[in-house]
């Protein structure tokens, strides 16, 4: 028998595929139905591919090969998200330019991808740090700028003292820089922003139109944070000269405007809270307040929103008047209220908000109930209830806030109303009396894209001598990244050190003109890259209209769930913005999204250099072969679950592939089916068609592990035969080919096929042949399983009952008893009740 040598076979076919360019895609072929399957492209770090890449890229490769075999024209591209901090930090450490290290790393990644048998056409690769690519990143920035979707402002931002740059909210984790782990500071920094908030509602609504994991959609909705409520004006009383407030109506009264989603609870308001940024605090002289404001400056929004212990300071001499009952309540400043959300002020109702409850308890503030649950022991079941006395309130309050909807109590003319009705009527009352209005707010903030680093896309803006910004005209794009730069971060953008950039700017625009020195957040590069793949060599457009129409949107996108709040959200924003500007005809970039789980070591630990448990894909391919590594990664667990890499377990996959090989070598592969008994042929055909159906459906559903399990069952059954029909083996090989492309190509050729297996057609199945002649019928008596009997798959209910009653195991439990009824589920169950 010819030995199965994975090294020899895999090297042979990888070379063959490259020579024949079998993975070349005809991007203008509109005769076949298109299918666009995409990976989240990698950052080319010096460490190379990791096992997480191996899993997700194999998954997309399986889909690519599967769809190709089904007759689709499939686009399965790959590229490199090559701008960013790792290459720049390496340059700072070694003095080697990011341009050089990035190029070297990319070559290593390509080698590794080829060694895994991943079917990419690298002639069509995309590199975000290439001027040919970032020219169009700059062009898109320009289109956004011309249409009011980009603006510059100075604002308090997250500053990483280690990376020496601004960090977006989405890149702050537990108050630390996601990239380096340094504690984030707050600084006033001028920067450029994309108006992602213009699309907040669309970003929520259109999640209903895509096939994404529900938890991913839920997390995006929560991040965008839509809340519907009311603005309420609380008039200020007893204001001192130190308190500043804008005049807000014709009577020149001064108000604090609060935003609330629960105006129905307003009769329970016992204090008002303003954010440290609120304008009313401008020029404050109270030392306690000033000290508090100083401490709040250095906290990030995330820290403030997520703080377990709520802190605040009372603003002495300041009261706010509740417009519904004219009661005066104290005013606090507290950093858990965010200045950029809503109005930067909230009404506090401790009885009906857990955060307010905690704060009120801490500072010994009043707690007033204004809503009670529907029905129950409180007696609030009808509109006759008017007031609840103090003794009853103390009984009801207990140990926490009642945060649900209910009936209003102690709420003046609104007492007895249900919360839903009261919210509407109270909002109408506010509007009629010029004391408020209906309002929808979002937690989402505009995207800060300015970075004070070198290795990124230059922002295509120059400033006139009077400091006014001007967009660089298209004829000067790409506005290239200068190379005469010292990479060492100083807190000032490295581009400010470039003499070449300053000289270039003055030569083109005139004396006294200066360039923008910030570069773009690298998430800008990846926010539109999927639009470029169908036309990567186009120098006149980011993508031709015909190819956009033919290939977009992406049919299947595979990558990590950690990108929910950044890349996936930003890519959706870019799509909607470009559609609004008339460049796209679709709303969503990725119609189907699937996440891969994390790859852990054999003990369930996350892989990291510090733990010394990182697995190098190169080593595993060398030892076990690419086909075994690919198949194991998709077999060991469902795609979205964590994968535990265990070398002892991959041996089982190696044996499976060896068994496939052995069948092709040991067994007599025959063309004439008459050499096999009719009974054997029927059984084999039945299993084959079951396998084709199962694998087809499972691959469509990304249930790769169960597809592989079914193929294992088929191979084990084949091992029992001395002779096997050639067409049956070929149909099976086509099923296995997307998972293990090298071994299947080799066996396919050995069976006399001249063309590649990937030029064959996906195996179809006969539904009738997937049905069993016999089934195992479960028999229950009074809900408990008493026997399992073999019966005809087409057995009737009467026949099933007759066969069940013959069973000694069943008779034991029904003897001498009356059968009250029998429930029959065809093909599965007979349940007898006695």
Buried (B, 14 or more C-beta within 10 A) or exposed (E): EEEBEBEEBBBBBBEBBEEEEBBEBEBEEEEEEBBBBBBBBBBBBEEBBBBBBBBBBBBBBBBBBBBBBBEBBBBBBBBBBBBBBBBBBBBBEEEEBBBEBBBEBBEBBBEBBBBBBBBBBBEBBBBBBBBBBBBBBBBBBBBBBEEEBBBBEEBBBBBBBBBBBBBBBBBBEEBBBBBEEBBBBBBEBEBBBBBBBBBBEBBBEBBEEBEBBEEBBEBBBEBBBBBEBBBBBBBBEEBEEBBBBEEBEEEEBBBBBBBBBBBBBBBBBBBBBBBBBBBBBEEBEBEEBEEBBEEBBEBBBBBBBEBEEBBBBBBEEBBBBBBBEEBEBBBBBBBBBBBEBBBBBBBBBBBBBEBBBBBBEEBEBEBBBBBBBEEEEBBBEEEEBEEBEEEBBEEBBEEEBBBEBBBBBBBEEBBBBBBEEBBBBBBEBBBEEEBBEBBEBBBBBBBBBBBBBBBBBBBBBBBEEEEEBBBBEEEBBBBBBBEEBEBEBEEEBBBBBBEEBBEBBBEBBEEEBBBBBBBBBBBBBBBBBBBBBBBBEBEEEBBBEEBBBBBBBBBBBBBBBEBBBBBBBBBBBBBBBBBBBEBBEBBBBBBBBBBBBBBBBEEEEEBEEEEEBBBBBBEBBBEBBBBBBBBBBBBBBBBEEBBBBBEEEBEBBBEBBBBBBBBBBEBEBBEEBEEBEEEBBEBBBBBBBBBBBBBBBBBEEBBBBBBBBBBBEBBEBBBEBEBBBBBBBBBBBBBBBBBBBBBBBBBBBEBEBEEBBBEBEBBEBEEEBBBEEEBEBBBBBEEEEBBEBEBBEEBEEEEBBEBBBEBEBBBEBBEEEEEEEBEBEBBEBBBBBB
